[in-house]
Amino acid sequence: MQNIEEMMRDNAINTKKELLNLSLSLLDWAFKEKKSGNSIASVDRKTKTLKEVVLPAFH
């Protein structure tokens, strides 16, 4: 995994507080989606394939 400073720089995130807030917001959304029975995935637009996110907390 990238170090935190590199992740922040690459994504124009200015503070660790902002990084934490964004991370928690995304995780909160993902938990709600999983609780509703939905999958969390990324889509490769070129090949139209899905890659499901697999985390122990999602089981």
C-alpha positions in Angstrom: 0.0 0.0 0.0 1.2 3.5 -0.7 2.3 5.5 2.2 -0.2 8.0 3.5 1.7 11.2 2.3 1.9 9.8 -1.2 -1.8 8.8 -1.2 -2.7 12.3 -0.1 -0.5 14.0 -2.6 -1.7 11.9 -5.5 -5.4 12.6 -4.6 -5.1 16.3 -3.7 -6.0 15.6 0.0 -4.5 18.3 2.2 -4.8 17.0 5.7 -4.9 13.7 7.5 -8.2 14.7 8.9 -9.6 15.1 5.4 -8.2 11.7 4.5 -9.8 10.1 7.5 -13.1 11.7 6.8 -13.1 10.6 3.2 -12.1 7.1 4.2 -14.8 6.8 6.8 -17.4 8.1 4.5 -16.5 5.6 1.8 -16.4 2.8 4.3 -19.8 3.8 5.8 -21.3 3.9 2.3 -19.8 0.4 1.5 -21.2 -1.1 4.8 -24.7 0.3 4.0 -24.5 -1.1 0.5 -23.4 -4.6 1.7 -26.1 -4.5 4.4 -28.7 -3.8 1.6 -27.4 -6.9 -0.2 -25.3 -5.1 -2.8 -21.8 -5.8 -3.9 -18.9 -3.3 -3.9 -16.9 -3.5 -7.1 -14.8 -1.6 -9.6 -15.7 -1.6 -13.3 -13.1 -1.9 -16.1 -14.8 0.3 -18.7 -12.7 -1.1 -21.5 -13.5 -4.7 -20.9 -16.8 -4.3 -19.1 -15.5 -6.6 -16.3 -16.2 -6.2 -12.6 -13.8 -6.8 -9.8 -15.6 -7.2 -6.4 -14.0 -5.7 -3.3 -13.3 -8.4 -0.8 -12.7 -7.3 2.8 -13.0 -9.4 6.0 -15.4 -6.8 7.4 -17.8 -7.4 4.5 -18.5 -11.0 5.4 
